[in-house]
Amino acid sequence: MLAVDTNILVYAHRREVTEHALALARVRELAEGDAPWAIPWPCVYEFFSVVTNPRIWKASASTPAAAWAQLEAWTGSPGIRLLGETDDLLAVLEGMLARPRVRGAIVHDARVAALCVAHGVEVLLSRDRDFSLFPELKIEDPFA
């Protein structure tokens, strides 16, 4: 199964970013297909937070209604799985949080990585290089 990180979702949603066309095509391919794909729950919250934030997008931030409609479109996909906490997540997360550079904001990435590993995700689509701290999860940058 393939999972999608927040940054790819943001690029797919926000038309003004240079990565938009490629991200939109990739997410659309997943959403319109029957193969299982996933979005970790923390990425759902972060997507909503980022695209509606006027400090990031100035006067053109997505409205909450537009951001919600986008989430509904993706979660209406026949193959979508939303990845939440599992019974063994704490054990997976513990090992990731014990790594030397995993502090502060990278704890969020560790949680996303742990959710993916706990759910058997084979690849996470992301442009975030911090995921290299978690080699048990294969990362694919769709823009590379």
GIVEN-V361020 format. One record per residue. N is the residue number from 1. RES is the residue in one small letter. NEAR is the number of other ideal C-beta (glycine too) atoms within 8 Angstrom. Layout:
n=N res=RES near=NEAR
n=N res=RES near=NEAR
//
This chain:
n=1 res=m near=10
n=2 res=l near=12
n=3 res=a near=15
n=4 res=v near=14
n=5 res=d near=15
n=6 res=t near=9
n=7 res=n near=9
n=8 res=i near=15
n=9 res=l near=15
n=10 res=v near=12
n=11 res=y near=14
n=12 res=a near=12
n=13 res=h near=10
n=14 res=r near=11
n=15 res=r near=4
n=16 res=e near=5
n=17 res=v near=9
n=18 res=t near=3
n=19 res=e near=9
n=20 res=h near=12
n=21 res=a near=6
n=22 res=l near=10
n=23 res=a near=15
n=24 res=l near=10
n=25 res=a near=8
n=26 res=r near=12
n=27 res=v near=13
n=28 res=r near=9
n=29 res=e near=8
n=30 res=l near=13
n=31 res=a near=12
n=32 res=e near=6
n=33 res=g near=10
n=34 res=d near=4
n=35 res=a near=7
n=36 res=p near=7
n=37 res=w near=15
n=38 res=a near=15
n=39 res=i near=15
n=40 res=p near=14
n=41 res=w near=10
n=42 res=p near=10
n=43 res=c near=13
n=44 res=v near=11
n=45 res=y near=8
n=46 res=e near=10
n=47 res=f near=15
n=48 res=f near=12
n=49 res=s near=8
n=50 res=v near=10
n=51 res=v near=15
n=52 res=t near=11
n=53 res=n near=9
n=54 res=p near=8
n=55 res=r near=4
n=56 res=i near=7
n=57 res=w near=10
n=58 res=k near=7
n=59 res=a near=5
n=60 res=s near=5
n=61 res=a near=11
n=62 res=s near=11
n=63 res=t near=7
n=64 res=p near=8
n=65 res=a near=6
n=66 res=a near=9
n=67 res=a near=14
n=68 res=w near=9
n=69 res=a near=8
n=70 res=q near=12
n=71 res=l near=11
n=72 res=e near=8
n=73 res=a near=9
n=74 res=w near=12
n=75 res=t near=9
n=76 res=g near=6
n=77 res=s near=12
n=78 res=p near=5
n=79 res=g near=11
n=80 res=i near=13
n=81 res=r near=10
n=82 res=l near=10
n=83 res=l near=13
n=84 res=g near=6
n=85 res=e near=4
n=86 res=t near=8
n=87 res=d near=3
n=88 res=d near=7
n=89 res=l near=11
n=90 res=l near=6
n=91 res=a near=7
n=92 res=v near=11
n=93 res=l near=11
n=94 res=e near=8
n=95 res=g near=8
n=96 res=m near=13
n=97 res=l near=9
n=98 res=a near=6
n=99 res=r near=9
n=100 res=p near=3
n=101 res=r near=6
n=102 res=v near=11
n=103 res=r near=5
n=104 res=g near=4
n=105 res=a near=5
n=106 res=i near=11
n=107 res=v near=10
n=108 res=h near=9
n=109 res=d near=13
n=110 res=a near=15
n=111 res=r near=11
n=112 res=v near=14
n=113 res=a near=14
n=114 res=a near=12
n=115 res=l near=16
n=116 res=c near=14
n=117 res=v near=12
n=118 res=a near=11
n=119 res=h near=12
n=120 res=g near=6
n=121 res=v near=13
n=122 res=e near=6
n=123 res=v near=9
n=124 res=l near=16
n=125 res=l near=12
n=126 res=s near=12
n=127 res=r near=11
n=128 res=d near=9
n=129 res=r near=5
n=130 res=d near=7
n=131 res=f near=14
n=132 res=s near=7
n=133 res=l near=12
n=134 res=f near=11
n=135 res=p near=5
n=136 res=e near=5
n=137 res=l near=11
n=138 res=k near=6
n=139 res=i near=10
n=140 res=e near=9
n=141 res=d near=8
n=142 res=p near=10
n=143 res=f near=7
n=144 res=a near=4
//
